[in-house]
Amino acid sequence: MLRLPGLRLGRARPGRTEPAAALAAVHHLNLAHGLAARAIREVLGASARESVTLNLHVLRPADPGSAADLEAVRRIDAIANRAFLGPSWTVPTLPTC
């Protein structure tokens, strides 16, 4: 389990505010899932199914007419949702923040 707020915002353990460490943790979680899925398919065959459980965030701007609010939602969505969904559903690319 990743406590992303603990690495990105310092709100939980380990209580650091290191955005680069948070992105590295996300990358390694995605990488580990991909490697585990590959290992499962190698043992059980190509028809084996695997899954991942994600805690996604519904994000809404305080003011839908505010460009700043919309940009804040886009940036939060990049790290809170798309960083996890992208590698699972598309060709992996890092979201821009």
JOKASUL-V429548 format. One line per field, one symbol per residue. phi: phi as a letter, one per 40 degrees, with the letter a starting at -180 (. if undefined). A space follows every 50 residues. Layout:
phi->???
This chain:
phi->.bbddcbcbgcadcgbbbdcccccccdccccccccccccccccchcccbb abbbbcbcbbccbdcccccccccccccdccbccccdccbbcdacccb
